Structures are given as structure tokens and as C-alpha cells.
Amino acid sequence: MARQKGASEELIDAIQDRRGRAPLEQLDPGWRTALEYADVVHASGHLVTDALHAKLRAAWAEGQLVDITLVIGMTECLNRCRY
């Protein structure tokens, strides 16, 4: 989907492996915060701090936060479920 929306291969690679952070710095701060949120939730949803939540609320509307959380949760489930 990222390719369809015009994301560069460099950005997609950086998002997938997180070793090359420079392309991520080109993202809007809200998107960087969403990726940070995804990383934290991947480790444990209990690790989401008030500070991170405040950054998310500053960048996204409440409905958008619900959508972001839903996508992260669905992705985690699909990555962990065995069929």
C-alpha cells in the first residue's frame, strides 16, 4: 500500500528494518510518533507512557488514534496467529 501511495523504496526499507533512520526523519512528526507507538505496542501495550499518549493526541484526532491502534492490533494479531 505504501508503494501505491508514492512512498520511496528507501522509506519502505527504513520502516521495515529501522536500521536506516534518516528516511524516517523526513516523515511528518505525527507519522514518526505513530511508528514509535507501533514499536512500543509491539513490545507491550502496557509500555505506552503518558508522554507518548500526549504526543499522539497532539498529532492525531481521537478517531484517528482508534484507527491507528486498530491497525497496529490487527497487524500484531496476524503476525502472531498461526493458522
CNS distance restraints for C-alpha pairs under 8 A (distance, minus, plus):
assign (resid   1 and name CA) (resid   5 and name CA) 6.31 0.50 0.50
assign (resid   2 and name CA) (resid   6 and name CA) 6.43 0.50 0.50
assign (resid   2 and name CA) (resid   7 and name CA) 5.31 0.50 0.50
assign (resid   2 and name CA) (resid  12 and name CA) 7.27 0.50 0.50
assign (resid   3 and name CA) (resid   7 and name CA) 5.04 0.50 0.50
assign (resid   3 and name CA) (resid   8 and name CA) 6.90 0.50 0.50
assign (resid   3 and name CA) (resid   9 and name CA) 7.66 0.50 0.50
assign (resid   3 and name CA) (resid  12 and name CA) 7.97 0.50 0.50
assign (resid   7 and name CA) (resid  11 and name CA) 6.40 0.50 0.50
assign (resid   7 and name CA) (resid  12 and name CA) 6.72 0.50 0.50
assign (resid   8 and name CA) (resid  12 and name CA) 6.34 0.50 0.50
assign (resid   9 and name CA) (resid  13 and name CA) 6.04 0.50 0.50
assign (resid  10 and name CA) (resid  14 and name CA) 6.16 0.50 0.50
assign (resid  10 and name CA) (resid  23 and name CA) 6.76 0.50 0.50
assign (resid  11 and name CA) (resid  15 and name CA) 6.17 0.50 0.50
assign (resid  11 and name CA) (resid  23 and name CA) 5.34 0.50 0.50
assign (resid  11 and name CA) (resid  24 and name CA) 6.63 0.50 0.50
assign (resid  12 and name CA) (resid  16 and name CA) 6.15 0.50 0.50
assign (resid  13 and name CA) (resid  17 and name CA) 6.14 0.50 0.50
assign (resid  13 and name CA) (resid  18 and name CA) 7.69 0.50 0.50
assign (resid  13 and name CA) (resid  20 and name CA) 7.96 0.50 0.50
assign (resid  14 and name CA) (resid  18 and name CA) 4.94 0.50 0.50
assign (resid  14 and name CA) (resid  19 and name CA) 6.44 0.50 0.50
assign (resid  14 and name CA) (resid  20 and name CA) 5.16 0.50 0.50
assign (resid  14 and name CA) (resid  21 and name CA) 6.19 0.50 0.50
assign (resid  14 and name CA) (resid  22 and name CA) 7.94 0.50 0.50
assign (resid  14 and name CA) (resid  23 and name CA) 6.41 0.50 0.50
assign (resid  14 and name CA) (resid  24 and name CA) 6.70 0.50 0.50
assign (resid  15 and name CA) (resid  24 and name CA) 7.10 0.50 0.50
assign (resid  20 and name CA) (resid  24 and name CA) 7.96 0.50 0.50
assign (resid  21 and name CA) (resid  25 and name CA) 6.62 0.50 0.50
assign (resid  22 and name CA) (resid  26 and name CA) 7.22 0.50 0.50
assign (resid  23 and name CA) (resid  27 and name CA) 7.40 0.50 0.50
assign (resid  24 and name CA) (resid  32 and name CA) 6.96 0.50 0.50
assign (resid  25 and name CA) (resid  32 and name CA) 7.65 0.50 0.50
assign (resid  27 and name CA) (resid  31 and name CA) 6.22 0.50 0.50
assign (resid  27 and name CA) (resid  32 and name CA) 6.29 0.50 0.50
assign (resid  28 and name CA) (resid  32 and name CA) 6.48 0.50 0.50
assign (resid  29 and name CA) (resid  33 and name CA) 6.13 0.50 0.50
assign (resid  29 and name CA) (resid  59 and name CA) 7.61 0.50 0.50
assign (resid  30 and name CA) (resid  34 and name CA) 6.21 0.50 0.50
assign (resid  30 and name CA) (resid  56 and name CA) 7.06 0.50 0.50
assign (resid  30 and name CA) (resid  59 and name CA) 4.92 0.50 0.50
assign (resid  30 and name CA) (resid  60 and name CA) 7.02 0.50 0.50
assign (resid  31 and name CA) (resid  35 and name CA) 6.26 0.50 0.50
assign (resid  32 and name CA) (resid  36 and name CA) 6.20 0.50 0.50
assign (resid  33 and name CA) (resid  37 and name CA) 6.07 0.50 0.50
assign (resid  33 and name CA) (resid  52 and name CA) 7.78 0.50 0.50
assign (resid  33 and name CA) (resid  55 and name CA) 6.88 0.50 0.50
assign (resid  33 and name CA) (resid  56 and name CA) 6.35 0.50 0.50
assign (resid  34 and name CA) (resid  38 and name CA) 6.22 0.50 0.50
assign (resid  34 and name CA) (resid  56 and name CA) 7.00 0.50 0.50
assign (resid  34 and name CA) (resid  68 and name CA) 7.41 0.50 0.50
assign (resid  35 and name CA) (resid  39 and name CA) 6.25 0.50 0.50
assign (resid  36 and name CA) (resid  40 and name CA) 6.30 0.50 0.50
assign (resid  37 and name CA) (resid  41 and name CA) 6.09 0.50 0.50
assign (resid  37 and name CA) (resid  48 and name CA) 7.37 0.50 0.50
assign (resid  37 and name CA) (resid  52 and name CA) 7.27 0.50 0.50
assign (resid  38 and name CA) (resid  42 and name CA) 5.97 0.50 0.50
assign (resid  38 and name CA) (resid  72 and name CA) 6.13 0.50 0.50
assign (resid  39 and name CA) (resid  43 and name CA) 6.61 0.50 0.50
assign (resid  40 and name CA) (resid  44 and name CA) 6.21 0.50 0.50
assign (resid  40 and name CA) (resid  45 and name CA) 6.79 0.50 0.50
assign (resid  40 and name CA) (resid  47 and name CA) 6.30 0.50 0.50
assign (resid  40 and name CA) (resid  48 and name CA) 6.36 0.50 0.50
assign (resid  41 and name CA) (resid  45 and name CA) 4.41 0.50 0.50
assign (resid  41 and name CA) (resid  46 and name CA) 7.66 0.50 0.50
assign (resid  41 and name CA) (resid  47 and name CA) 7.09 0.50 0.50
assign (resid  41 and name CA) (resid  48 and name CA) 6.94 0.50 0.50
assign (resid  41 and name CA) (resid  72 and name CA) 7.72 0.50 0.50
assign (resid  42 and name CA) (resid  76 and name CA) 6.93 0.50 0.50
assign (resid  43 and name CA) (resid  47 and name CA) 7.59 0.50 0.50
assign (resid  44 and name CA) (resid  48 and name CA) 7.81 0.50 0.50
assign (resid  48 and name CA) (resid  52 and name CA) 6.38 0.50 0.50
assign (resid  48 and name CA) (resid  53 and name CA) 6.91 0.50 0.50
assign (resid  49 and name CA) (resid  53 and name CA) 6.22 0.50 0.50
assign (resid  50 and name CA) (resid  54 and name CA) 6.06 0.50 0.50
assign (resid  51 and name CA) (resid  55 and name CA) 6.33 0.50 0.50
assign (resid  52 and name CA) (resid  56 and name CA) 6.24 0.50 0.50
assign (resid  53 and name CA) (resid  57 and name CA) 6.16 0.50 0.50
assign (resid  54 and name CA) (resid  58 and name CA) 6.11 0.50 0.50
assign (resid  55 and name CA) (resid  59 and name CA) 6.41 0.50 0.50
assign (resid  56 and name CA) (resid  60 and name CA) 5.89 0.50 0.50
assign (resid  56 and name CA) (resid  65 and name CA) 7.41 0.50 0.50
assign (resid  57 and name CA) (resid  61 and name CA) 6.48 0.50 0.50
assign (resid  57 and name CA) (resid  62 and name CA) 7.08 0.50 0.50
assign (resid  57 and name CA) (resid  65 and name CA) 7.65 0.50 0.50
assign (resid  60 and name CA) (resid  64 and name CA) 5.86 0.50 0.50
assign (resid  60 and name CA) (resid  65 and name CA) 6.21 0.50 0.50
assign (resid  61 and name CA) (resid  65 and name CA) 6.33 0.50 0.50
assign (resid  62 and name CA) (resid  66 and name CA) 6.42 0.50 0.50
assign (resid  63 and name CA) (resid  67 and name CA) 6.36 0.50 0.50
assign (resid  64 and name CA) (resid  68 and name CA) 6.09 0.50 0.50
assign (resid  65 and name CA) (resid  69 and name CA) 6.01 0.50 0.50
assign (resid  66 and name CA) (resid  70 and name CA) 6.06 0.50 0.50
assign (resid  67 and name CA) (resid  71 and name CA) 6.21 0.50 0.50
assign (resid  68 and name CA) (resid  72 and name CA) 6.21 0.50 0.50
assign (resid  69 and name CA) (resid  73 and name CA) 6.00 0.50 0.50
assign (resid  70 and name CA) (resid  74 and name CA) 6.02 0.50 0.50
assign (resid  71 and name CA) (resid  75 and name CA) 6.03 0.50 0.50
assign (resid  72 and name CA) (resid  76 and name CA) 6.13 0.50 0.50
assign (resid  73 and name CA) (resid  77 and name CA) 6.12 0.50 0.50
assign (resid  74 and name CA) (resid  78 and name CA) 6.11 0.50 0.50
assign (resid  75 and name CA) (resid  79 and name CA) 6.05 0.50 0.50
assign (resid  76 and name CA) (resid  80 and name CA) 6.14 0.50 0.50
assign (resid  77 and name CA) (resid  81 and name CA) 5.77 0.50 0.50
